[in-house]
Amino acid sequence: LVTQKDGGYLTDLGKKAAEHAQALSLILAPYKHSIAS
């Protein structure tokens, strides 16, 4: 997922994984506003 052992840059697969992880965190995050209001 990264180009070097110490981090380096994200590979294409790493970028996709990060995008999916961000989307998943948004889906799983609790709603900040009540749906009823």
Secondary structure, 3 states (H helix, E strand, C coil): CEEECCEEEECHHHHHHHHHHHHHHHHHCCCCCCCCC
